Amino acid sequence: MLLLADGDRVLLGLRENTGYADGQWVVPSGKLEFGEDAVSAVLREATEETGLQLRRDEIRLVTTVHHRSRAGQGRIGLFFAATYEPARHGAPVNAEPHKCAEIRWFPAVNLPTDTYPYTAAGVAAWLDGTPMRLSGWK
């Protein structure tokens, strides 16, 4: 999970045609590929989804979220944060239009109501400095 910050805003993508969280806003994210470490995965996903080339020294782990979907499936997400630098990174693009309807910047403290709970939990934990948060567990 990548929390790409531009001042007080974060970059979100609107999922579509995936079967998972379609119609909801999420941070750039994905799953590990076989043999891949978490840092390499977040850098790869950033490029695949936004076209941005981030360096290892630009990201830092800020929180972990243990999320359970409405269907009961549990997932653990590592949320990494990076500061967007337009002069170095260029403009983010929707690099996966077959999976994402659009990308857009939103105030981190005022996410859209249709933000996926997993993403909302990670953003909230990052904002308040919580190292680990549960989401969807009773």
Order of alpha helices (4+ residues) and beta strands (2+ residues): beta-beta-beta-alpha-beta-beta-alpha-beta-alpha-beta
